[in-house]
Amino acid sequence: MAMKKYMVSVPDEMVKVLEKERKERLLETVPETIRVILSEYLRRKN
């Protein structure tokens, strides 16, 4: 699977929410958390 990298900026409020999600899901990084959330969202959308 080919992967592309994107750089995104998020507001401080979203960073706090992502950090909370990261800890709850026992993930190592915020980018990993974002990937998991996007993957779940896209899976549900289809």
mmCIF entry with sequence, helices, sheets and N, C-alpha, C, O atoms, coordinates in Angstrom:
data_MODEL
# 
_entry.id   MODEL 
# 
_entity.id                         1 
_entity.type                       polymer 
_entity.pdbx_number_of_molecules   1 
# 
_entity_poly.entity_id                      1 
_entity_poly.type                           'polypeptide(L)' 
_entity_poly.nstd_linkage                   no 
_entity_poly.nstd_monomer                   no 
_entity_poly.pdbx_seq_one_letter_code       MAMKKYMVSVPDEMVKVLEKERKERLLETVPETIRVILSEYLRRKN 
_entity_poly.pdbx_seq_one_letter_code_can   MAMKKYMVSVPDEMVKVLEKERKERLLETVPETIRVILSEYLRRKN 
_entity_poly.pdbx_strand_id                 A 
# 
loop_
_entity_poly_seq.entity_id 
_entity_poly_seq.num 
_entity_poly_seq.mon_id 
_entity_poly_seq.hetero 
1 1  MET n 
1 2  ALA n 
1 3  MET n 
1 4  LYS n 
1 5  LYS n 
1 6  TYR n 
1 7  MET n 
1 8  VAL n 
1 9  SER n 
1 10 VAL n 
1 11 PRO n 
1 12 ASP n 
1 13 GLU n 
1 14 MET n 
1 15 VAL n 
1 16 LYS n 
1 17 VAL n 
1 18 LEU n 
1 19 GLU n 
1 20 LYS n 
1 21 GLU n 
1 22 ARG n 
1 23 LYS n 
1 24 GLU n 
1 25 ARG n 
1 26 LEU n 
1 27 LEU n 
1 28 GLU n 
1 29 THR n 
1 30 VAL n 
1 31 PRO n 
1 32 GLU n 
1 33 THR n 
1 34 ILE n 
1 35 ARG n 
1 36 VAL n 
1 37 ILE n 
1 38 LEU n 
1 39 SER n 
1 40 GLU n 
1 41 TYR n 
1 42 LEU n 
1 43 ARG n 
1 44 ARG n 
1 45 LYS n 
1 46 ASN n 
# 
_struct_asym.id          A 
_struct_asym.entity_id   1 
# 
loop_
_struct_conf.conf_type_id 
_struct_conf.id 
_struct_conf.pdbx_PDB_helix_id 
_struct_conf.beg_label_comp_id 
_struct_conf.beg_label_asym_id 
_struct_conf.beg_label_seq_id 
_struct_conf.pdbx_beg_PDB_ins_code 
_struct_conf.end_label_comp_id 
_struct_conf.end_label_asym_id 
_struct_conf.end_label_seq_id 
_struct_conf.pdbx_end_PDB_ins_code 
_struct_conf.beg_auth_comp_id 
_struct_conf.beg_auth_asym_id 
_struct_conf.beg_auth_seq_id 
_struct_conf.end_auth_comp_id 
_struct_conf.end_auth_asym_id 
_struct_conf.end_auth_seq_id 
_struct_conf.pdbx_PDB_helix_class 
_struct_conf.details 
_struct_conf.pdbx_PDB_helix_length 
HELX_P HELX_P1 AA1 ASP A 12 ? GLU A 24 ? ASP A 12 GLU A 24 1 ? 13 
HELX_P HELX_P2 AA2 VAL A 30 ? LYS A 45 ? VAL A 30 LYS A 45 1 ? 16 
# 
_struct_conf_type.id          HELX_P 
_struct_conf_type.criteria    ? 
_struct_conf_type.reference   ? 
# 
loop_
_atom_site.group_PDB 
_atom_site.id 
_atom_site.type_symbol 
_atom_site.label_atom_id 
_atom_site.label_alt_id 
_atom_site.label_comp_id 
_atom_site.label_asym_id 
_atom_site.label_entity_id 
_atom_site.label_seq_id 
_atom_site.pdbx_PDB_ins_code 
_atom_site.Cartn_x 
_atom_site.Cartn_y 
_atom_site.Cartn_z 
_atom_site.occupancy 
_atom_site.B_iso_or_equiv 
_atom_site.pdbx_formal_charge 
_atom_site.auth_seq_id 
_atom_site.auth_comp_id 
_atom_site.auth_asym_id 
_atom_site.auth_atom_id 
_atom_site.pdbx_PDB_model_num 
ATOM 1   N N  . MET A 1 1  ? 0.844   -1.163 0.000  1.00 0.00 ? 1  MET A N  1 
ATOM 2   C CA . MET A 1 1  ? 0.000   0.000  0.000  1.00 0.00 ? 1  MET A CA 1 
ATOM 3   C C  . MET A 1 1  ? 0.899   1.239  0.000  1.00 0.00 ? 1  MET A C  1 
ATOM 4   O O  . MET A 1 1  ? 1.755   1.390  0.872  1.00 0.00 ? 1  MET A O  1 
ATOM 5   N N  . ALA A 1 2  ? 0.706   2.103  -0.959 1.00 0.00 ? 2  ALA A N  1 
ATOM 6   C CA . ALA A 1 2  ? 1.453   3.357  -1.032 1.00 0.00 ? 2  ALA A CA 1 
ATOM 7   C C  . ALA A 1 2  ? 0.882   4.345  -0.026 1.00 0.00 ? 2  ALA A C  1 
ATOM 8   O O  . ALA A 1 2  ? -0.328  4.403  0.194  1.00 0.00 ? 2  ALA A O  1 
ATOM 9   N N  . MET A 1 3  ? 1.764   5.111  0.573  1.00 0.00 ? 3  MET A N  1 
ATOM 10  C CA . MET A 1 3  ? 1.309   6.097  1.558  1.00 0.00 ? 3  MET A CA 1 
ATOM 11  C C  . MET A 1 3  ? 1.844   7.464  1.182  1.00 0.00 ? 3  MET A C  1 
ATOM 12  O O  . MET A 1 3  ? 2.938   7.596  0.633  1.00 0.00 ? 3  MET A O  1 
ATOM 13  N N  . LYS A 1 4  ? 1.055   8.470  1.486  1.00 0.00 ? 4  LYS A N  1 
ATOM 14  C CA . LYS A 1 4  ? 1.467   9.851  1.268  1.00 0.00 ? 4  LYS A CA 1 
ATOM 15  C C  . LYS A 1 4  ? 1.453   10.552 2.612  1.00 0.00 ? 4  LYS A C  1 
ATOM 16  O O  . LYS A 1 4  ? 0.669   10.207 3.495  1.00 0.00 ? 4  LYS A O  1 
ATOM 17  N N  . LYS A 1 5  ? 2.316   11.530 2.761  1.00 0.00 ? 5  LYS A N  1 
ATOM 18  C CA . LYS A 1 5  ? 2.360   12.299 4.000  1.00 0.00 ? 5  LYS A CA 1 
ATOM 19  C C  . LYS A 1 5  ? 1.729   13.651 3.777  1.00 0.00 ? 5  LYS A C  1 
ATOM 20  O O  . LYS A 1 5  ? 1.912   14.283 2.737  1.00 0.00 ? 5  LYS A O  1 
ATOM 21  N N  . TYR A 1 6  ? 0.975   14.087 4.783  1.00 0.00 ? 6  TYR A N  1 
ATOM 22  C CA . TYR A 1 6  ? 0.352   15.404 4.763  1.00 0.00 ? 6  TYR A CA 1 
ATOM 23  C C  . TYR A 1 6  ? 0.696   16.105 6.062  1.00 0.00 ? 6  TYR A C  1 
ATOM 24  O O  . TYR A 1 6  ? 0.723   15.492 7.129  1.00 0.00 ? 6  TYR A O  1 
ATOM 25  N N  . MET A 1 7  ? 0.955   17.382 5.958  1.00 0.00 ? 7  MET A N  1 
ATOM 26  C CA . MET A 1 7  ? 1.162   18.167 7.163  1.00 0.00 ? 7  MET A CA 1 
ATOM 27  C C  . MET A 1 7  ? -0.110  18.978 7.397  1.00 0.00 ? 7  MET A C  1 
ATOM 28  O O  . MET A 1 7  ? -0.599  19.663 6.497  1.00 0.00 ? 7  MET A O  1 
ATOM 29  N N  . VAL A 1 8  ? -0.632  18.892 8.603  1.00 0.00 ? 8  VAL A N  1 
ATOM 30  C CA . VAL A 1 8  ? -1.847  19.630 8.922  1.00 0.00 ? 8  VAL A CA 1 
ATOM 31  C C  . VAL A 1 8  ? -1.634  20.465 10.180 1.00 0.00 ? 8  VAL A C  1 
ATOM 32  O O  . VAL A 1 8  ? -0.839  20.118 11.053 1.00 0.00 ? 8  VAL A O  1 
ATOM 33  N N  . SER A 1 9  ? -2.350  21.549 10.244 1.00 0.00 ? 9  SER A N  1 
ATOM 34  C CA . SER A 1 9  ? -2.347  22.383 11.444 1.00 0.00 ? 9  SER A CA 1 
ATOM 35  C C  . SER A 1 9  ? -3.698  22.233 12.116 1.00 0.00 ? 9  SER A C  1 
ATOM 36  O O  . SER A 1 9  ? -4.739  22.250 11.459 1.00 0.00 ? 9  SER A O  1 
ATOM 37  N N  . VAL A 1 10 ? -3.671  22.086 13.429 1.00 0.00 ? 10 VAL A N  1 
ATOM 38  C CA . VAL A 1 10 ? -4.922  21.953 14.168 1.00 0.00 ? 10 VAL A CA 1 
ATOM 39  C C  . VAL A 1 10 ? -4.906  22.935 15.340 1.00 0.00 ? 10 VAL A C  1 
ATOM 40  O O  . VAL A 1 10 ? -3.850  23.237 15.896 1.00 0.00 ? 10 VAL A O  1 
ATOM 41  N N  . PRO A 1 11 ? -6.083  23.425 15.705 1.00 0.00 ? 11 PRO A N  1 
ATOM 42  C CA . PRO A 1 11 ? -6.166  24.360 16.825 1.00 0.00 ? 11 PRO A CA 1 
ATOM 43  C C  . PRO A 1 11 ? -5.803  23.671 18.150 1.00 0.00 ? 11 PRO A C  1 
ATOM 44  O O  . PRO A 1 11 ? -5.906  22.451 18.279 1.00 0.00 ? 11 PRO A O  1 
ATOM 45  N N  . ASP A 1 12 ? -5.383  24.472 19.116 1.00 0.00 ? 12 ASP A N  1 
ATOM 46  C CA . ASP A 1 12 ? -4.994  23.948 20.424 1.00 0.00 ? 12 ASP A CA 1 
ATOM 47  C C  . ASP A 1 12 ? -6.094  23.105 21.060 1.00 0.00 ? 12 ASP A C  1 
ATOM 48  O O  . ASP A 1 12 ? -5.813  22.089 21.696 1.00 0.00 ? 12 ASP A O  1 
ATOM 49  N N  . GLU A 1 13 ? -7.327  23.522 20.892 1.00 0.00 ? 13 GLU A N  1 
ATOM 50  C CA . GLU A 1 13 ? -8.451  22.777 21.464 1.00 0.00 ? 13 GLU A CA 1 
ATOM 51  C C  . GLU A 1 13 ? -8.514  21.355 20.896 1.00 0.00 ? 13 GLU A C  1 
ATOM 52  O O  . GLU A 1 13 ? -8.778  20.403 21.630 1.00 0.00 ? 13 GLU A O  1 
ATOM 53  N N  . MET A 1 14 ? -8.271  21.216 19.598 1.00 0.00 ? 14 MET A N  1 
ATOM 54  C CA . MET A 1 14 ? -8.292  19.898 18.973 1.00 0.00 ? 14 MET A CA 1 
ATOM 55  C C  . MET A 1 14 ? -7.107  19.059 19.440 1.00 0.00 ? 14 MET A C  1 
ATOM 56  O O  . MET A 1 14 ? -7.229  17.844 19.598 1.00 0.00 ? 14 MET A O  1 
ATOM 57  N N  . VAL A 1 15 ? -5.965  19.698 19.661 1.00 0.00 ? 15 VAL A N  1 
ATOM 58  C CA . VAL A 1 15 ? -4.788  18.981 20.159 1.00 0.00 ? 15 VAL A CA 1 
ATOM 59  C C  . VAL A 1 15 ? -5.104  18.341 21.506 1.00 0.00 ? 15 VAL A C  1 
ATOM 60  O O  . VAL A 1 15 ? -4.724  17.197 21.756 1.00 0.00 ? 15 VAL A O  1 
ATOM 61  N N  . LYS A 1 16 ? -5.792  19.070 22.367 1.00 0.00 ? 16 LYS A N  1 
ATOM 62  C CA . LYS A 1 16 ? -6.161  18.533 23.686 1.00 0.00 ? 16 LYS A CA 1 
ATOM 63  C C  . LYS A 1 16 ? -7.061  17.311 23.543 1.00 0.00 ? 16 LYS A C  1 
ATOM 64  O O  . LYS A 1 16 ? -6.890  16.317 24.247 1.00 0.00 ? 16 LYS A O  1 
ATOM 65  N N  . VAL A 1 17 ? -8.013  17.394 22.633 1.00 0.00 ? 17 VAL A N  1 
ATOM 66  C CA . VAL A 1 17 ? -8.932  16.265 22.416 1.00 0.00 ? 17 VAL A CA 1 
ATOM 67  C C  . VAL A 1 17 ? -8.173  15.071 21.832 1.00 0.00 ? 17 VAL A C  1 
ATOM 68  O O  . VAL A 1 17 ? -8.407  13.930 22.230 1.00 0.00 ? 17 VAL A O  1 
ATOM 69  N N  . LEU A 1 18 ? -7.273  15.333 20.897 1.00 0.00 ? 18 LEU A N  1 
ATOM 70  C CA . LEU A 1 18 ? -6.489  14.244 20.298 1.00 0.00 ? 18 LEU A CA 1 
ATOM 71  C C  . LEU A 1 18 ? -5.567  13.595 21.322 1.00 0.00 ? 18 LEU A C  1 
ATOM 72  O O  . LEU A 1 18 ? -5.393  12.376 21.309 1.00 0.00 ? 18 LEU A O  1 
ATOM 73  N N  . GLU A 1 19 ? -4.984  14.378 22.196 1.00 0.00 ? 19 GLU A N  1 
ATOM 74  C CA . GLU A 1 19 ? -4.129  13.820 23.249 1.00 0.00 ? 19 GLU A CA 1 
ATOM 75  C C  . GLU A 1 19 ? -4.944  12.928 24.182 1.00 0.00 ? 19 GLU A C  1 
ATOM 76  O O  . GLU A 1 19 ? -4.481  11.864 24.594 1.00 0.00 ? 19 GLU A O  1 
ATOM 77  N N  . LYS A 1 20 ? -6.145  13.360 24.511 1.00 0.00 ? 20 LYS A N  1 
ATOM 78  C CA . LYS A 1 20 ? -7.027  12.563 25.369 1.00 0.00 ? 20 LYS A CA 1 
ATOM 79  C C  . LYS A 1 20 ? -7.379  11.240 24.681 1.00 0.00 ? 20 LYS A C  1 
ATOM 80  O O  . LYS A 1 20 ? -7.327  10.177 25.301 1.00 0.00 ? 20 LYS A O  1 
ATOM 81  N N  . GLU A 1 21 ? -7.736  11.316 23.395 1.00 0.00 ? 21 GLU A N  1 
ATOM 82  C CA . GLU A 1 21 ? -8.044  10.097 22.624 1.00 0.00 ? 21 GLU A CA 1 
ATOM 83  C C  . GLU A 1 21 ? -6.832  9.179  22.562 1.00 0.00 ? 21 GLU A C  1 
ATOM 84  O O  . GLU A 1 21 ? -6.962  7.964  22.711 1.00 0.00 ? 21 GLU A O  1 
ATOM 85  N N  . ARG A 1 22 ? -5.658  9.754  22.345 1.00 0.00 ? 22 ARG A N  1 
ATOM 86  C CA . ARG A 1 22 ? -4.428  8.965  22.247 1.00 0.00 ? 22 ARG A CA 1 
ATOM 87  C C  . ARG A 1 22 ? -4.211  8.162  23.526 1.00 0.00 ? 22 ARG A C  1 
ATOM 88  O O  . ARG A 1 22 ? -3.880  6.978  23.474 1.00 0.00 ? 22 ARG A O  1 
ATOM 89  N N  . LYS A 1 23 ? -4.397  8.804  24.663 1.00 0.00 ? 23 LYS A N  1 
ATOM 90  C CA . LYS A 1 23 ? -4.196  8.121  25.946 1.00 0.00 ? 23 LYS A CA 1 
ATOM 91  C C  . LYS A 1 23 ? -5.251  7.052  26.171 1.00 0.00 ? 23 LYS A C  1 
ATOM 92  O O  . LYS A 1 23 ? -4.938  5.961  26.648 1.00 0.00 ? 23 LYS A O  1 
ATOM 93  N N  . GLU A 1 24 ? -6.499  7.354  25.834 1.00 0.00 ? 24 GLU A N  1 
ATOM 94  C CA . GLU A 1 24 ? -7.582  6.377  26.024 1.00 0.00 ? 24 GLU A CA 1 
ATOM 95  C C  . GLU A 1 24 ? -7.403  5.150  25.136 1.00 0.00 ? 24 GLU A C  1 
ATOM 96  O O  . GLU A 1 24 ? -7.711  4.029  25.540 1.00 0.00 ? 24 GLU A O  1 
ATOM 97  N N  . ARG A 1 25 ? -6.906  5.372  23.930 1.00 0.00 ? 25 ARG A N  1 
ATOM 98  C CA . ARG A 1 25 ? -6.725  4.262  22.983 1.00 0.00 ? 25 ARG A CA 1 
ATOM 99  C C  . ARG A 1 25 ? -5.358  3.594  23.126 1.00 0.00 ? 25 ARG A C  1 
ATOM 100 O O  . ARG A 1 25 ? -5.047  2.638  22.416 1.00 0.00 ? 25 ARG A O  1 
ATOM 101 N N  . LEU A 1 26 ? -4.547  4.105  24.050 1.00 0.00 ? 26 LEU A N  1 
ATOM 102 C CA . LEU A 1 26 ? -3.210  3.569  24.316 1.00 0.00 ? 26 LEU A CA 1 
ATOM 103 C C  . LEU A 1 26 ? -2.328  3.598  23.062 1.00 0.00 ? 26 LEU A C  1 
ATOM 104 O O  . LEU A 1 26 ? -1.585  2.655  22.792 1.00 0.00 ? 26 LEU A O  1 
ATOM 105 N N  . LEU A 1 27 ? -2.421  4.685  22.310 1.00 0.00 ? 27 LEU A N  1 
ATOM 106 C CA . LEU A 1 27 ? -1.602  4.849  21.115 1.00 0.00 ? 27 LEU A CA 1 
ATOM 107 C C  . LEU A 1 27 ? -0.370  5.684  21.459 1.00 0.00 ? 27 LEU A C  1 
ATOM 108 O O  . LEU A 1 27 ? -0.353  6.397  22.462 1.00 0.00 ? 27 LEU A O  1 
ATOM 109 N N  . GLU A 1 28 ? 0.658   5.588  20.618 1.00 0.00 ? 28 GLU A N  1 
ATOM 110 C CA . GLU A 1 28 ? 1.922   6.254  20.929 1.00 0.00 ? 28 GLU A CA 1 
ATOM 111 C C  . GLU A 1 28 ? 1.976   7.714  20.496 1.00 0.00 ? 28 GLU A C  1 
ATOM 112 O O  . GLU A 1 28 ? 2.600   8.531  21.174 1.00 0.00 ? 28 GLU A O  1 
ATOM 113 N N  . THR A 1 29 ? 1.335   8.059  19.380 1.00 0.00 ? 29 THR A N  1 
ATOM 114 C CA . THR A 1 29 ? 1.482   9.410  18.851 1.00 0.00 ? 29 THR A CA 1 
ATOM 115 C C  . THR A 1 29 ? 0.133   9.982  18.416 1.00 0.00 ? 29 THR A C  1 
ATOM 116 O O  . THR A 1 29 ? -0.830  9.249  18.190 1.00 0.00 ? 29 THR A O  1 
ATOM 117 N N  . VAL A 1 30 ? 0.093   11.290 18.307 1.00 0.00 ? 30 VAL A N  1 
ATOM 118 C CA . VAL A 1 30 ? -1.112  11.954 17.807 1.00 0.00 ? 30 VAL A CA 1 
ATOM 119 C C  . VAL A 1 30 ? -1.348  11.616 16.328 1.00 0.00 ? 30 VAL A C  1 
ATOM 120 O O  . VAL A 1 30 ? -2.488  11.339 15.955 1.00 0.00 ? 30 VAL A O  1 
ATOM 121 N N  . PRO A 1 31 ? -0.311  11.627 15.468 1.00 0.00 ? 31 PRO A N  1 
ATOM 122 C CA . PRO A 1 31 ? -0.566  11.236 14.069 1.00 0.00 ? 31 PRO A CA 1 
ATOM 123 C C  . PRO A 1 31 ? -1.174  9.831  13.950 1.00 0.00 ? 31 PRO A C  1 
ATOM 124 O O  . PRO A 1 31 ? -2.044  9.601  13.109 1.00 0.00 ? 31 PRO A O  1 
ATOM 125 N N  . GLU A 1 32 ? -0.724  8.908  14.778 1.00 0.00 ? 32 GLU A N  1 
ATOM 126 C CA . GLU A 1 32 ? -1.304  7.565  14.770 1.00 0.00 ? 32 GLU A CA 1 
ATOM 127 C C  . GLU A 1 32 ? -2.778  7.630  15.183 1.00 0.00 ? 32 GLU A C  1 
ATOM 128 O O  . GLU A 1 32 ? -3.619  6.936  14.611 1.00 0.00 ? 32 GLU A O  1 
ATOM 129 N N  . THR A 1 33 ? -3.079  8.451  16.158 1.00 0.00 ? 33 THR A N  1 
ATOM 130 C CA . THR A 1 33 ? -4.457  8.630  16.611 1.00 0.00 ? 33 THR A CA 1 
ATOM 131 C C  . THR A 1 33 ? -5.323  9.181  15.489 1.00 0.00 ? 33 THR A C  1 
ATOM 132 O O  . THR A 1 33 ? -6.442  8.712  15.277 1.00 0.00 ? 33 THR A O  1 
ATOM 133 N N  . ILE A 1 34 ? -4.816  10.164 14.775 1.00 0.00 ? 34 ILE A N  1 
ATOM 134 C CA . ILE A 1 34 ? -5.554  10.744 13.651 1.00 0.00 ? 34 ILE A CA 1 
ATOM 135 C C  . ILE A 1 34 ? -5.820  9.688  12.587 1.00 0.00 ? 34 ILE A C  1 
ATOM 136 O O  . ILE A 1 34 ? -6.927  9.617  12.053 1.00 0.00 ? 34 ILE A O  1 
ATOM 137 N N  . ARG A 1 35 ? -4.816  8.865  12.269 1.00 0.00 ? 35 ARG A N  1 
ATOM 138 C CA . ARG A 1 35 ? -4.995  7.804  11.268 1.00 0.00 ? 35 ARG A CA 1 
ATOM 139 C C  . ARG A 1 35 ? -6.081  6.821  11.689 1.00 0.00 ? 35 ARG A C  1 
ATOM 140 O O  . ARG A 1 35 ? -6.911  6.421  10.873 1.00 0.00 ? 35 ARG A O  1 
ATOM 141 N N  . VAL A 1 36 ? -6.077  6.432  12.965 1.00 0.00 ? 36 VAL A N  1 
ATOM 142 C CA . VAL A 1 36 ? -7.073  5.478  13.461 1.00 0.00 ? 36 VAL A CA 1 
ATOM 143 C C  . VAL A 1 36 ? -8.476  6.085  13.375 1.00 0.00 ? 36 VAL A C  1 
ATOM 144 O O  . VAL A 1 36 ? -9.412  5.428  12.919 1.00 0.00 ? 36 VAL A O  1 
ATOM 145 N N  . ILE A 1 37 ? -8.617  7.326  13.809 1.00 0.00 ? 37 ILE A N  1 
ATOM 146 C CA . ILE A 1 37 ? -9.925  7.985  13.782 1.00 0.00 ? 37 ILE A CA 1 
ATOM 147 C C  . ILE A 1 37 ? -10.426 8.127  12.345 1.00 0.00 ? 37 ILE A C  1 
ATOM 148 O O  . ILE A 1 37 ? -11.594 7.858  12.065 1.00 0.00 ? 37 ILE A O  1 
ATOM 149 N N  . LEU A 1 38 ? -9.551  8.547  11.439 1.00 0.00 ? 38 LEU A N  1 
ATOM 150 C CA . LEU A 1 38 ? -9.953  8.672  10.028 1.00 0.00 ? 38 LEU A CA 1 
ATOM 151 C C  . LEU A 1 38 ? -10.337 7.323  9.433  1.00 0.00 ? 38 LEU A C  1 
ATOM 152 O O  . LEU A 1 38 ? -11.315 7.217  8.694  1.00 0.00 ? 38 LEU A O  1 
ATOM 153 N N  . SER A 1 39 ? -9.566  6.304  9.757  1.00 0.00 ? 39 SER A N  1 
ATOM 154 C CA . SER A 1 39 ? -9.858  4.964  9.249  1.00 0.00 ? 39 SER A CA 1 
ATOM 155 C C  . SER A 1 39 ? -11.228 4.489  9.720  1.00 0.00 ? 39 SER A C  1 
ATOM 156 O O  . SER A 1 39 ? -12.009 3.956  8.932  1.00 0.00 ? 39 SER A O  1 
ATOM 157 N N  . GLU A 1 40 ? -11.521 4.683  11.018 1.00 0.00 ? 40 GLU A N  1 
ATOM 158 C CA . GLU A 1 40 ? -12.829 4.302  11.544 1.00 0.00 ? 40 GLU A CA 1 
ATOM 159 C C  . GLU A 1 40 ? -13.949 5.087  10.877 1.00 0.00 ? 40 GLU A C  1 
ATOM 160 O O  . GLU A 1 40 ? -14.979 4.523  10.509 1.00 0.00 ? 40 GLU A O  1 
ATOM 161 N N  . TYR A 1 41 ? -13.744 6.383  10.725 1.00 0.00 ? 41 TYR A N  1 
ATOM 162 C CA . TYR A 1 41 ? -14.757 7.224  10.099 1.00 0.00 ? 41 TYR A CA 1 
ATOM 163 C C  . TYR A 1 41 ? -15.041 6.777  8.673  1.00 0.00 ? 41 TYR A C  1 
ATOM 164 O O  . TYR A 1 41 ? -16.200 6.629  8.284  1.00 0.00 ? 41 TYR A O  1 
ATOM 165 N N  . LEU A 1 42 ? -13.992 6.562  7.899  1.00 0.00 ? 42 LEU A N  1 
ATOM 166 C CA . LEU A 1 42 ? -14.176 6.183  6.501  1.00 0.00 ? 42 LEU A CA 1 
ATOM 167 C C  . LEU A 1 42 ? -14.792 4.798  6.373  1.00 0.00 ? 42 LEU A C  1 
ATOM 168 O O  . LEU A 1 42 ? -15.568 4.554  5.449  1.00 0.00 ? 42 LEU A O  1 
ATOM 169 N N  . ARG A 1 43 ? -14.464 3.892  7.280  1.00 0.00 ? 43 ARG A N  1 
ATOM 170 C CA . ARG A 1 43 ? -15.067 2.561  7.264  1.00 0.00 ? 43 ARG A CA 1 
ATOM 171 C C  . ARG A 1 43 ? -16.572 2.646  7.509  1.00 0.00 ? 43 ARG A C  1 
ATOM 172 O O  . ARG A 1 43 ? -17.356 1.972  6.841  1.00 0.00 ? 43 ARG A O  1 
ATOM 173 N N  . ARG A 1 44 ? -16.969 3.478  8.470  1.00 0.00 ? 44 ARG A N  1 
ATOM 174 C CA . ARG A 1 44 ? -18.398 3.630  8.785  1.00 0.00 ? 44 ARG A CA 1 
ATOM 175 C C  . ARG A 1 44 ? -19.152 4.325  7.670  1.00 0.00 ? 44 ARG A C  1 
ATOM 176 O O  . ARG A 1 44 ? -20.321 4.025  7.427  1.00 0.00 ? 44 ARG A O  1 
ATOM 177 N N  . LYS A 1 45 ? -18.493 5.250  6.990  1.00 0.00 ? 45 LYS A N  1 
ATOM 178 C CA . LYS A 1 45 ? -19.134 6.028  5.947  1.00 0.00 ? 45 LYS A CA 1 
ATOM 179 C C  . LYS A 1 45 ? -19.549 5.149  4.771  1.00 0.00 ? 45 LYS A C  1 
ATOM 180 O O  . LYS A 1 45 ? -20.565 5.414  4.128  1.00 0.00 ? 45 LYS A O  1 
ATOM 181 N N  . ASN A 1 46 ? -18.776 4.115  4.488  1.00 0.00 ? 46 ASN A N  1 
ATOM 182 C CA . ASN A 1 46 ? -19.077 3.221  3.355  1.00 0.00 ? 46 ASN A CA 1 
ATOM 183 C C  . ASN A 1 46 ? -20.050 2.221  3.804  1.00 0.00 ? 46 ASN A C  1 
ATOM 184 O O  . ASN A 1 46 ? -20.455 1.360  3.024  1.00 0.00 ? 46 ASN A O  1 
# 
